[in-house]
Amino acid sequence: MPRTAFLLAAAAPAVLFGTGPATAVDEVFEAGAGAFRVATVAEGLSHPWAIAFLPEGGMLVTERGGALRHIAAGGEVSAPIAGVPEVDARGQGGLLDVALAPDFEASRLVYLSFAEAGDGGNGTAVARGALSADLSALEDVEVIFRQQPKVESRAHFGSRLVFDRDGNLFVTLGERSQAQFREQAQDLGSHLGKIVRITPDGSVPEGNPFVGTEGALPEIWAYGVRNVQAAALHPETGALWEIEHGPRGGDELNVIEPGANYGWPVVTLGINYDGSTIGEGVKSAEGMVDAIYSWTPVIAPSGMIFYSGDAFPAWRGNLFVGGLASTALVRLELDGARVTHEERLLESLGLRIRDVAEGPDGAIYVATDESAGEILRIAPAGGATE
């Protein structure tokens, strides 16, 4: 089936891939904002986890097994980029998020989050290195943050990376899933079940809420979260918004405030996978912040953006969320911190959506979490961005 790919630089003209395999996507869908086309940009990726667009064109994409790749404007997928740290690619672990430094054009620094083995277990870590001019290697790579304590688990690494307006870096950290670890989400002496904020070199920024608090790790920004795989800055307020996986029911959309407690596992909107109650089954508690929106059954959220592009004017300000279990791109309309409408896109494709990104061309790009994963581009059908 013929399909069309598009240059990833802003205002770039379309280029043709030619004839691809029958599994490649090239379909037109109808939505509230009108018709849009979904087309495969790149394929043959092994469980792609995250997308970061490069200012010179193209994108970096992580594969959970440990490869960082460059996808060129025409869709060509590079060999693995050298210099990526060794990852623990068991279960949900591996090479996870990728983000460019705010000053990337000068520094060439790329940030990676990944599952790191050591100390009798594993945990989420963050490394950075300078991307070579020929895009073949990360140079002078250093690990700037390690989740403590490391524990033996193959699940709930969290791992979204978001720079704030001051250039500090938010890192979302899972509570590692197992019942014997989850209580640490309430322990300020542990990184499990936390959102931390660090400087670009991994030190502690001024203004972190627990600096100087006895027994508290100073990197912690907020706590009581379960497994955050979706996070983005609100374009107007600059606040961090996150969506975390609930257990059986209760995926949560939260607005993150410094020092706030989001409840897990004391407060939850879900139950254990075996049907039993979590703790006392409390859905709200004094001193713990309630979610502003939730999903039961779960969508299994991963990746999110606040859309700001020109390709879909009717969608500006909307929140787009990847859905793994729901096999959908979930669109949320907002009124301040209130969700007023939900629409699910792409469900009929049956693909697990792991990440969502806005391209410099205003189109929306998603990564599909499959053994033969793809990067898909979403643009108006017949619009100027095609």
N, C-alpha and C positions, 0 to 999 in steps of 0.2 A: 504494500500500500504506500503510495507516495506520501511524504510528509514534509513539512517545512520547518526549518530552524531559523533562528534569528540572531544577528550579532548582538552581543551583550553590552556594547557601549551605547551611551545615550545617543539618540538620533541616528543610529546606524541603519543602513539599508538591510533588507532581508537577503539571506543567502539560502541556497537550496542544499539539503543533504543528499538528495537523490532517493533511490528506492531503498527502504529499510525493511526489516523483518515484520511479519504480520502482527507482532506484539506491540510495535511502536504506536504511539497515540497520535491521532490527528482527527479531532472531533469537534463539532460545534454543539454548545449547550445553551439552553435558555435559562435566564435568571431574572430576578426582579429588576436589575439594571439593564437588561437587554441581552442579546446573544453574545457569547464569547467563545473563542476558539482555544482549545488545549492541544499543544503540539509537543512532541518529544524534542528536547534540545540535545541531550546526551544519554547514552544507554550503556549497559554492560558494567554498571557499578555494583559492587558488593556491599549491600546494606549501607548506602550513603546516609550520613547522620546530620551534616550541616553544610551550609552554603555561605560563602563570603565573596562579594563582588570586588574585583580589583579596579582601581581607577584607570589603569591603562587598557582595560577591556578583559573579558573573560572572567572566570571565577575560580576560587579554591573550593574544593569539596573534600570532606573527610569521609572515609569508609571505616566502619566500626572495627574491621579486622586490623587496622593500623596504617593504612595508606592515606596520604594526603596527595590529592591530584589537582592539576590545573586543567580546566576545561576551556579551550580556546573559543574564539568568537564563532568559528564554524562548527563547534561541537566536538572537536577532536579531544580525546581524553589522553592526558600525558601518562608516562610511566610514573611510579611513585616518586614523590619529591624526597630527596635525601635529608637526613638530619632529624626526622621525627623520633621522639623518644620511644623506647620499648613500651608496649601497652599490654595490659592483662585483658585479653580479648575472650574471656569466658562469660557466658550468660549475657547479661546486659552491658557488660564492660567492654572496653576497647578504646579506640580513638573517637572522641565525641565532638565537642563544639570547636568552632574556629571563628576568630574575630580579628579584624585588623586594628592596629593601634590608631587612635584618633589622628596622630601625626604620621601615618603610614607613608605618605608620599616623600617625607624626609627621612624617616627612620627605617622604613621597610619592615617594621616589626609585625610579626604574626603571632597570635596567642592561640594555644591549643589546650583543651581540657581532655583528660584521659584517665582511664582506670590504671593505677600503678600498683604493682605488687611490692611486697616488702614487709618486714617486721611481723612475719607470721600471718599476714592477711593482705588486704588491699584497700585502696581508697582513691578518692578523686584527687587529681593533681592538676596543676596548671603550669605549662611551660611557654617560653617565648623564644623566638629566634628571628633573625633577619632574612627575608626572602631574597635570594640572589637575583641579579638583574636578568639572568637567563631563565629564571623560574624553576631551576632544577634542584635547588637545595635550600634548606634553612641553615643559617650559619650562626655560630656563637650561641647555640641553644642552651638555655638554663631553665631549671625548674624553679619557679618563684613562689609556689604555694603547694602545700601538702595537707590534705584533710587528716586530722587526728581525732581519735585513734584509728589506725588501720585495723580492720576486722575481717574475718573470713566470711565473705558473702559474694554472690555473683549478681546481686540486684541493687537497684536504687542508688545509682551514682549521681542522679540529678544532672548538673553539668552544663547549664547555659551560662554564657559569658556575655555581659552587657556593660559597656562603658557608660558612666554617667556624664553629666554636662561639665563636670570639673576634671574629667579625664581619669577618674578612679574606676576600678573594675569590680562589678558585682559578679560573684560566682555562686551559683545555686548548688546545694549539696544535699543529696538524699540521706535518709536515716538508715539505709542499708537493709530495710525490709523485715528482717527477722525479729520475732517478738523479743528476744533477749537484748536487742540493740535499740529498738524503737523508742524506749523511754528516754534515751539520751537526747532526743529532740527537745526535751524540756531542760536539759542540763547545759548551763552556760560554760561549763568547763570542757565541752565536747563540740566538735564541728559537725557531728551527725545531725541531720534535720535542720540545717541552718542556711541562711543566706549571709555570705560574708562580703565585705567591701575592703579591697586592698588597693594600694597605689600601683602604678604600672610596673614597679620593680618588686612588688610583693610585700612591701612594708605596710604599716598601719596608717591610714590617713587621719588627719585631724578631723574631729567631729564624729567619729564613730561612737555609738551610744554607750558602749561598755568599757571604753578606755578608762582605766583607773578603778574599775569595779573588782573587788577582791574575788578571786576564783573564776572570773569570766575571761574568756579568750577575746582579746581586743579587736580581732578581725570581724567579729559577729556584728551584723547589721540588724537581723531579725531572726526569730527562731520559732520552733513549733511547726515546721513544715514537713511534708512527707517525702515527696519525690518530684521536684520541680524540673520539668523538661521544656517549659515554655516561659519566656520572660522578655520584656521589652520596656523601654522608657515611654511614658506618655508624652506625646509631642508638645502639649501645652504646659503641663504642670512639671514635667521632668521627673515625676515619681516613677518608681519601678512597679510595674504590674507583673504578676506571675500567675501561671495556671499549673496546679500540681495534680498528679495522679491520686485519686482516691483509691481505697481498697475495692471492695465489691459495692460500687455506688459511691457518689460523693466526690467526683472531680470538682476542684474548687478554683474559682477566679478570685484573686486577692489583690488589693492595692496595698503595697508594702510601705510601712512607715518605720523609721528607725527606732529600734528598741522594742518593737511590738512582738507579741506572742500570738501565733496563729493556731495554737490549740492542740496540734497533733502530739501524742495520741489520746490526750484527755478528751478533746472535742473532735468529733468526726461525723460526717453525714453518711458514712457507709458502714459496712459490717465486714467481718473476716470472710475470706474466700470460702471457708467451710460453713458459713451461715451463722456463726456465733457472734455474740456482741463484743465489740471492742471496748475494753474497760467497763465503765458504767453506762455506756451508750448515750453519753451526753452530747447534745447537738449545739449547745451554746453554754458559755460560762463567763462569769465576771472576770475581767482582766484579760480575756482572750478575744481576738478580733474575728468577727464572722466574715465568711466569704460574701462577696457581692453577687455571685452567681454560681450555680452548680449544675452538675449533670448526673442524673441517675435514670437509666443505665449510663455507664461511663462512656466518654468518647476516647479516652486514653490520649490526653493532649500532649503534643510535642511540637515545639516551634510556634512562634507567633510574631505578628507585626501589626503596628498601627499603619494603615495604608495612607500614603500622602501623595501618590502620583497623579499624573494627568490622564493616564489611559482610561481610568474609570472615575470620572468626576463625582458620580453619584455615590461612590464608595469611600470618598475621602473621609478620614477620621474613623472608619470602621476598623474593628479588630478582626484579624484573620488568624485562625488557629488550625494547626494540623491535627488530624484525628487518626490514631492507629487502629483502635478497635472499631471505630465508626467508619473507617475507610472514607473519610470526607474531609473537605476543606470547609471549616465552620466559619461563617461570617456573622459577626455580632455588631448590631447598631447600638450606639451609646448615647445617653443623655447624661453628661457628667460621668459619675461613677455608677450609673444605672444602666443595665442592659435592657433595651426596649424591643429588640427583635432579633431572632436567630434564623439563619438560612444555611442549609447544608448543600454544598456543591461537590460535584465529582463522585458522589456515592456509587453511581452505576459502574465506575471503573474498577471498584473492588480493590483498591490499592491502599496500603498503609502509608499515610503521609507523615513523614518524620520531621521535616523542616519546611519553613515558609520564609521567603525573602522577597523584598521589592527590588526589582532591577533598576538600573539607571535609566532604562527606557520607559519606566512606569508600569511595565508588566509585572505580574506576580509569578514567582517561580516556586516550585515545590520539589522536594526530594522524596522519592518513594522508597520505603524501607523493605526492600525485597532482595533476594539473592541475585537477581538480575535487575538491580534498581535503575531508575531513570531520574533525570531532571526534566520536569515539565514546565512549559511556559504558558501562562494564561493571559490572553490579550483580547480586546474587543474583536468580534468577527467583522471583518471588512473595515476595521478602524485604521486610523493613521499610523498606529504603531506596528502594523503588520508589514 
